[in-house]
Amino acid sequence: MPLHVGRPNIGDRDRFYRRLDQIFSSGWLSNDGPMVREFEEAIASISRARNCVAVCNGTVALQLAAKALALSDQVVIPSFTFVATAHAIRWQGITPTFADIEGCYHAIGPKSVSRVVGSQTSGVIAVRTWGLPIDDSALENVTASANLALIFDSAHALACGWKDGPRRLFGGAEVLSFHATKFLNTFEGGAILTDDDALADRLRLMRNFGFAGFDRVELLGLNGKMSEPCAAMGLTNLEFLNEIVQRNTENHQAYSRAVAHLPGISLLQPPAGYEWNHQYVVALVNPSCALDRDSLVQVLLAENVLARRYFFPGVHKMEPYVSEETHEPPSLPVTERACESVMILPTGTAVQPNDATQIGEILERAIDRADDVLGVLQKAKELTGAKPRAAVEPLGSFMNRT
């Protein structure tokens, strides 16, 4: 079985089936049922939030948060993010203004935000990339002084934070994702965290078409509810949370040992005192490496290791945003360097530390024979017309002979 980024973490199936039996017996499949409420309470507790509003997916969570906080016109976001961050607001007629990332953890910060805020800016969506630290307080100060709404896209960041830091939410809302590939999954799902009770009440109405009773609609809404089976999956996986973190941590430590001596490759590490779910193993391939990031990804693909480049090539270079540029494209040099250097390696409960060690050995072997690897890749490209999967098949044969 191939090792790939994003293979789901799945808890105890028997416990999940027992919860399904409860759902079938109750006849309550959706519409703010008891499983959803229990799941919301559990996530709020983990996140130290007053309110958790569970919804059908993370993109809808972003859309609801943006609408509830009255974002309009232009909103500052990073380009180094999953495209859903931009799509969620563009669907509402809002134009994303792309800010460059700062520092070693690939997140926007107060300086990059201040450079692009304009007269039409209504808010900022900051992404907690990889679940690693972001300058919450400084961003909050910048947005507050400019009277801008602040949302944190925390899709990567469940169960992350400073051990001795303030346990409170920053900004107006934080958004979580429970997609199948995430650290904690509900098959598919998302949530909005907020300490604002009135905002939480409004979000609960908005996720259910704006209904405040059987026949009374109070505001514009949509169908964004989480179903009971999805909440049951989430509750089951929450019982497995410590084991997931432990395996992720062990895998990350094994990768760290495996690449420590490889020239030009390093892993992002959490700072001391920071609790991290280790959902991502973020390898940085620097110019000093004998093979570039894309070549190393092809090597791993040939060995049935489905590594990924994130978030290539940057949202500002994707459609529809690149075609909608009516002026000079944004200058995002740090973003573009990250897009060329980041390589995500497989982890999660489907990966063992020994797998991480073997992946390190593959990388070492490829770097040691870099000239030969590049020759095989070039020949494969010429023969296949650069079709991605076909191009790595000859490389697989070559690697298995070395």
C-alpha positions as CSV (number, residue, x, y, z in Angstrom):
1,M,0.0,0.0,0.0
2,P,1.4,3.4,-0.9
3,L,2.3,5.9,1.8
4,H,0.7,9.2,1.1
5,V,-0.1,12.6,2.6
6,G,-3.5,12.8,4.1
7,R,-4.5,9.1,4.7
8,P,-7.3,9.3,7.2
9,N,-6.9,8.7,10.9
10,I,-9.7,6.4,12.0
11,G,-10.6,5.5,15.6
12,D,-12.3,2.5,17.1
13,R,-14.8,1.2,14.5
14,D,-16.9,-0.6,17.1
15,R,-17.4,2.5,19.1
16,F,-18.4,4.3,15.9
17,Y,-20.9,1.6,15.0
18,R,-22.4,1.8,18.4
19,R,-23.0,5.5,17.9
20,L,-24.6,4.8,14.5
21,D,-27.0,2.4,16.2
22,Q,-28.0,5.2,18.6
23,I,-28.6,7.5,15.7
24,F,-30.7,5.0,13.8
25,S,-32.7,4.2,17.0
26,S,-33.3,7.9,17.6
27,G,-34.3,8.6,14.0
28,W,-32.5,12.0,14.4
29,L,-30.0,12.2,11.4
30,S,-29.4,15.9,11.1
31,N,-30.7,19.3,12.3
32,D,-28.7,20.1,15.4
33,G,-29.0,16.6,17.0
34,P,-27.5,15.3,20.2
35,M,-24.3,14.0,18.6
36,V,-23.6,17.3,17.0
37,R,-24.2,19.1,20.3
38,E,-21.9,16.7,22.2
39,F,-19.2,17.2,19.5
40,E,-19.5,21.0,19.7
41,E,-19.0,20.9,23.5
42,A,-16.0,18.7,23.2
43,I,-14.3,20.9,20.5
44,A,-15.1,24.0,22.5
45,S,-13.5,22.5,25.5
46,I,-10.3,21.5,23.7
47,S,-10.1,24.9,22.1
48,R,-11.0,26.9,25.3
49,A,-13.7,28.6,23.3
50,R,-17.1,29.8,24.7
51,N,-18.9,28.6,21.5
52,C,-18.4,26.0,18.8
53,V,-20.7,25.9,15.8
54,A,-20.3,22.7,13.8
55,V,-21.0,22.8,10.1
56,C,-20.8,20.5,7.0
57,N,-17.2,21.5,6.0
58,G,-14.4,24.0,6.5
59,T,-15.2,26.1,3.4
60,V,-18.8,26.7,4.5
61,A,-17.4,27.6,7.9
62,L,-15.3,30.3,6.3
63,Q,-18.2,31.5,4.3
64,L,-20.5,31.7,7.3
65,A,-17.9,33.5,9.4
66,A,-17.2,36.0,6.7
67,K,-20.9,36.7,6.2
68,A,-21.6,36.9,9.9
69,L,-18.8,39.4,10.4
70,A,-19.9,41.5,7.5
71,L,-16.8,41.2,5.3
72,S,-17.2,42.9,2.0
73,D,-15.2,44.6,-0.8
74,Q,-11.7,43.5,-0.2
75,V,-10.2,41.1,2.4
76,V,-6.5,40.5,3.1
77,I,-5.4,36.8,3.0
78,P,-2.2,34.9,2.3
79,S,-1.5,33.4,-1.1
80,F,0.3,30.6,0.6
81,T,-2.8,28.7,1.6
82,F,-5.2,26.1,0.3
83,V,-7.3,27.7,-2.4
84,A,-10.5,27.4,-0.3
85,T,-9.4,30.3,1.8
86,A,-9.8,32.6,-1.3
87,H,-12.7,30.8,-2.9
88,A,-14.8,31.1,0.3
89,I,-14.8,34.8,0.1
90,R,-14.8,35.2,-3.7
91,W,-18.1,33.3,-3.8
92,Q,-19.5,36.2,-1.9
93,G,-18.3,38.8,-4.3
94,I,-15.3,39.7,-2.1
95,T,-11.9,40.3,-3.7
96,P,-8.9,38.7,-1.9
97,T,-5.9,41.0,-1.5
98,F,-2.9,38.8,-1.2
99,A,-0.3,39.5,1.5
100,D,3.2,37.9,1.7
101,I,4.1,35.5,4.5
102,E,6.6,36.3,7.2
103,G,9.1,34.4,9.3
104,C,9.8,30.7,9.3
105,Y,6.3,29.4,9.8
106,H,4.8,30.6,6.6
107,A,2.0,32.8,8.0
108,I,1.1,36.4,7.3
109,G,2.0,38.9,10.0
110,P,1.4,42.5,11.0
111,K,3.9,44.0,8.7
112,S,2.8,42.1,5.6
113,V,-0.9,42.9,6.4
114,S,-0.2,46.6,7.0
115,R,1.5,46.9,3.6
116,V,-1.6,45.9,1.6
117,V,-4.5,47.2,3.7
118,G,-6.4,49.8,1.6
119,S,-9.5,52.0,1.8
120,Q,-11.8,49.2,0.6
121,T,-10.4,46.5,3.0
122,S,-13.0,45.2,5.4
123,G,-11.1,42.4,7.1
124,V,-8.2,39.9,7.4
125,I,-8.2,36.2,7.2
126,A,-5.0,34.9,8.8
127,V,-4.0,31.2,8.3
128,R,-2.4,29.2,11.1
129,T,-0.2,27.4,8.6
130,W,0.8,23.9,9.7
131,G,-0.7,24.6,13.1
132,L,2.5,26.5,14.1
133,P,2.6,29.9,15.9
134,I,1.3,33.1,14.4
135,D,1.6,36.6,15.9
136,D,-2.0,36.7,17.1
137,S,-1.8,39.7,19.4
138,A,0.0,41.9,16.8
139,L,-2.5,41.0,14.1
140,E,-5.3,41.7,16.4
141,N,-3.8,45.1,17.2
142,V,-3.3,46.0,13.5
143,T,-6.8,45.0,12.6
144,A,-8.4,46.7,15.6
145,S,-6.6,50.0,14.9
146,A,-7.9,49.9,11.3
147,N,-11.4,48.8,12.4
148,L,-11.1,45.6,10.4
149,A,-12.7,42.2,11.2
150,L,-10.2,39.4,11.9
151,I,-10.8,35.7,11.2
152,F,-8.3,32.9,11.8
153,D,-8.3,30.0,9.4
154,S,-7.2,27.4,11.9
155,A,-7.8,24.3,9.7
156,H,-4.4,22.9,10.7
157,A,-4.4,24.0,14.3
158,L,-6.7,21.9,16.5
159,A,-5.0,21.2,19.8
160,C,-2.1,23.5,19.1
161,G,-0.9,26.5,21.2
162,W,1.5,27.8,23.7
163,K,1.6,25.6,26.9
164,D,1.9,28.6,29.2
165,G,0.3,31.2,26.9
166,P,-3.1,32.9,27.0
167,R,-5.9,30.4,26.4
168,R,-8.3,32.6,24.5
169,L,-9.5,33.1,21.0
170,F,-8.1,36.0,19.0
171,G,-10.1,37.9,16.5
172,G,-13.8,37.6,15.9
173,A,-13.8,33.9,15.0
174,E,-11.6,30.9,14.3
175,V,-12.5,28.3,11.7
176,L,-11.6,24.6,11.8
177,S,-11.7,21.8,9.2
178,F,-12.5,18.2,9.9
179,H,-12.0,16.9,6.4
180,A,-11.0,13.3,5.9
181,T,-7.3,14.4,5.5
182,K,-7.2,16.5,8.6
183,F,-5.6,15.6,12.0
184,L,-9.2,15.0,13.3
185,N,-11.9,14.0,10.8
186,T,-15.6,13.8,10.8
187,F,-15.5,12.2,7.3
188,E,-16.2,15.8,6.2
189,G,-16.9,18.8,8.4
190,G,-15.9,22.1,9.9
191,A,-16.6,24.4,12.8
192,I,-16.5,28.1,13.8
193,L,-15.2,29.0,17.2
194,T,-16.1,32.3,18.9
195,D,-16.2,33.9,22.3
196,D,-19.0,36.2,21.1
197,D,-22.3,34.6,22.2
198,A,-24.4,36.9,19.9
199,L,-22.2,35.9,16.9
200,A,-22.6,32.2,17.8
201,D,-26.4,32.6,17.9
202,R,-26.3,34.3,14.5
203,L,-24.1,31.6,13.0
204,R,-26.5,28.9,14.3
205,L,-29.3,30.6,12.4
206,M,-27.3,31.1,9.3
207,R,-26.2,27.4,9.0
208,N,-30.0,26.4,9.0
209,F,-31.4,28.7,6.3
210,G,-31.9,31.5,8.9
211,F,-34.7,29.6,10.7
212,A,-35.5,30.8,14.2
213,G,-38.5,28.5,14.5
214,F,-40.8,26.3,12.4
215,D,-42.2,29.1,10.4
216,R,-39.9,32.1,11.2
217,V,-36.9,33.0,9.1
218,E,-34.9,35.9,10.6
219,L,-31.9,36.3,8.3
220,L,-30.2,35.0,5.1
221,G,-28.9,31.6,5.6
222,L,-27.9,28.4,3.9
223,N,-27.8,24.7,4.6
224,G,-24.5,24.3,6.4
225,K,-25.4,21.8,9.1
226,M,-23.2,18.9,10.2
227,S,-25.0,15.5,10.2
228,E,-25.3,13.2,13.1
229,P,-23.1,10.4,11.5
230,C,-20.4,12.9,10.9
231,A,-20.5,14.1,14.5
232,A,-20.4,10.4,15.6
233,M,-17.2,10.0,13.6
234,G,-15.7,13.1,15.2
235,L,-16.6,11.9,18.7
236,T,-15.1,8.5,18.0
237,N,-11.8,10.0,16.7
238,L,-11.7,12.4,19.6
239,E,-11.3,9.4,21.9
240,F,-8.3,8.4,19.8
241,L,-6.8,11.9,19.8
242,N,-3.8,11.2,22.1
243,E,-2.8,8.2,20.1
244,I,-2.9,10.2,16.9
245,V,-0.7,13.0,18.4
246,Q,1.7,10.4,19.8
247,R,2.1,8.6,16.4
248,N,2.5,11.9,14.6
249,T,5.2,13.0,17.1
250,E,7.1,9.7,16.8
251,N,7.0,9.9,13.0
252,H,8.2,13.5,13.0
253,Q,11.1,12.5,15.3
254,A,12.0,9.7,13.0
255,Y,12.0,12.0,9.9
256,S,14.1,14.5,11.9
257,R,16.8,11.9,12.5
258,A,16.5,10.6,8.9
259,V,17.2,13.9,7.2
260,A,19.5,15.5,9.8
261,H,22.6,14.7,7.8
262,L,21.2,15.4,4.3
263,P,22.6,18.6,2.8
264,G,20.0,21.1,1.8
265,I,17.0,19.4,3.5
266,S,15.5,20.5,6.9
267,L,12.2,20.1,8.7
268,L,10.1,22.7,10.3
269,Q,10.2,22.3,14.1
270,P,7.9,23.7,16.7
271,P,9.4,26.2,19.1
272,A,10.1,25.2,22.7
273,G,7.0,25.4,24.9
274,Y,4.6,25.0,21.9
275,E,2.1,22.2,21.8
276,W,1.8,20.9,18.2
277,N,-0.4,18.2,16.8
278,H,2.4,17.3,14.2
279,Q,-0.3,16.9,11.6
280,Y,2.3,17.9,8.9
281,V,5.9,16.9,8.3
282,V,7.1,20.0,6.4
283,A,10.4,19.4,4.7
284,L,12.2,22.5,3.2
285,V,14.4,21.7,0.2
286,N,17.0,24.5,-0.1
287,P,19.2,25.6,-3.1
288,S,22.2,23.8,-1.5
289,C,20.5,20.4,-2.1
290,A,21.8,18.5,-5.1
291,L,18.2,17.8,-6.2
292,D,15.4,20.4,-6.3
293,R,12.1,19.8,-4.5
294,D,10.2,18.7,-7.6
295,S,12.9,16.1,-8.5
296,L,12.8,14.7,-4.9
297,V,9.0,14.5,-5.1
298,Q,9.3,12.5,-8.3
299,V,11.8,10.2,-6.7
300,L,9.4,9.5,-3.9
301,L,6.5,9.0,-6.2
302,A,8.6,6.4,-8.1
303,E,9.0,4.6,-4.7
304,N,5.3,4.7,-4.1
305,V,5.6,7.5,-1.5
306,L,3.1,10.1,-2.4
307,A,4.7,13.2,-1.1
308,R,3.2,16.6,-1.9
309,R,4.3,20.1,-2.7
310,Y,2.1,22.6,-0.8
311,F,0.6,25.2,-1.7
312,F,2.1,25.3,-5.2
313,P,2.1,27.6,-7.1
314,G,0.4,30.1,-4.7
315,V,-3.2,31.1,-4.9
316,H,-2.3,34.4,-6.7
317,K,-1.1,32.3,-9.6
318,M,-4.3,30.2,-9.8
319,E,-7.5,30.8,-11.6
320,P,-9.6,32.9,-11.4
321,Y,-7.3,35.2,-9.5
322,V,-4.4,35.3,-11.9
323,S,-6.7,36.3,-14.8
324,E,-8.6,38.8,-12.7
325,E,-5.5,40.9,-12.0
326,T,-6.1,44.3,-13.5
327,H,-2.9,45.8,-12.4
328,E,0.7,44.7,-11.6
329,P,0.7,41.2,-10.0
330,P,1.4,41.2,-6.3
331,S,5.0,41.0,-5.1
332,L,5.2,38.0,-2.9
333,P,8.8,36.8,-2.9
334,V,8.7,34.9,0.4
335,T,5.5,33.1,-0.7
336,E,7.1,32.1,-4.0
337,R,10.2,30.8,-2.3
338,A,8.1,28.7,0.0
339,C,6.1,27.4,-3.0
340,E,9.3,26.2,-4.6
341,S,10.8,24.6,-1.5
342,V,8.1,23.0,0.7
343,M,7.7,19.2,0.5
344,I,5.1,17.5,2.7
345,L,5.9,13.9,3.8
346,P,3.4,11.2,4.8
347,T,2.5,10.9,8.5
348,G,-0.5,9.9,10.6
349,T,-1.6,6.6,12.0
350,A,-1.1,4.7,8.7
351,V,2.6,5.6,8.8
352,Q,5.2,4.0,11.2
353,P,8.4,5.5,12.3
354,N,10.2,2.8,10.4
355,D,8.5,4.1,7.2
356,A,9.9,7.6,7.9
357,T,13.4,6.1,8.3
358,Q,13.1,4.3,4.9
359,I,11.8,7.5,3.2
360,G,14.9,9.2,4.6
361,E,17.1,6.5,3.1
362,I,15.4,7.0,-0.3
363,L,16.1,10.7,-0.2
364,E,19.7,10.0,0.8
365,R,20.2,7.5,-2.0
366,A,18.8,10.0,-4.6
367,I,20.9,12.9,-3.4
368,D,24.1,10.7,-3.5
369,R,23.3,9.9,-7.1
370,A,21.9,13.2,-8.1
371,D,23.5,13.4,-11.5
372,D,22.1,10.0,-12.5
373,V,18.7,10.8,-11.2
374,L,18.5,14.0,-13.2
375,G,19.6,12.1,-16.3
376,V,16.8,9.6,-15.9
377,L,14.3,12.3,-15.2
378,Q,15.3,14.2,-18.3
379,K,15.1,11.1,-20.5
380,A,11.7,10.2,-19.1
381,K,10.5,13.7,-19.7
382,E,11.5,13.6,-23.3
383,L,9.9,10.2,-23.9
384,T,6.6,10.9,-22.1
385,G,6.0,14.5,-22.9
386,A,6.3,15.3,-19.1
387,K,3.2,13.4,-18.1
388,P,3.7,13.3,-14.3
389,R,3.0,9.7,-13.5
390,A,4.5,8.2,-16.6
391,A,7.6,10.3,-16.1
392,V,8.5,8.6,-12.8
393,E,8.1,5.0,-13.9
394,P,11.6,4.7,-15.4
395,L,12.9,6.4,-12.3
396,G,11.3,3.7,-10.2
397,S,13.2,1.1,-12.1
398,F,16.4,3.0,-11.8
399,M,16.1,3.6,-8.0
400,N,15.4,-0.1,-7.4
401,R,18.7,-1.0,-9.1
402,T,20.8,1.3,-7.0
